[in-house]
Amino acid sequence: MSASYFTIVHILVLCVIFILFLLFFVLSLKAESKLFWSLVFTNVLVCGFLSVFLMLVLDKYTKKGVVENIKSQRVLRNESIVFSGEVRNVGRFMISGCTLVIKLINQPLNKEHLKGDTFFQSSGLSLFSWFFKDDGSDKKPNVVEYEFNVARDLGAKKSVPFSVLMPYPPYFSKTMTITKISCY
């Protein structure tokens, strides 16, 4: 059985918004006929935006997950890296799923490699591209990022182990690892 996205707090907030919607709808029925449709449109628009915004805010405060005991191990045979650890639900409500984002940065604090194109890749047309004939084939990215689904239906105050495998660029040295988890 899959966990529901909505917690009891989500359902209560949606019920309050629906009651407000009905109240403003009844009040718009008493308005002039010229204003009726504009009031209904405004009511739907405001209640829709309010419900989406409040669902995102409630997710941030009710569905909290953390990554613990994360370890990495390179596998030289196939140029990959394995990350393992645990995802813990530190909130009081069930989490439907958690996504782990792992970002590897090659030589993050080396001043010899600190150029503008390390952090920013231009996507527009260059005025002098016909002169330099740079096809970008020698460019190797200094940042790689992957997303993994590491937990599903995680109960309150529970944890689950995970292990993920991602390719490791062979030209990376002095790599910095950044992990970020988002739960819903």
Secondary structure, DSSP 8 states (H G I E B T S, - for coil): ----S--HHHHHHHHHHHHHHHHHHHHHHTS-HHHHHHHHHHHHHHHHHHHHHHHHHHHHHH--EEEEEEEEEEETTTTEEEEEEEEEE-SSS-EEEEEEEEEEEESTT-GGG--HHHH----S--TTHHHH---STT---SEEEEEEEEEEEE-TT-EEEEEEEEE--TT--SEEEEEEEEE-
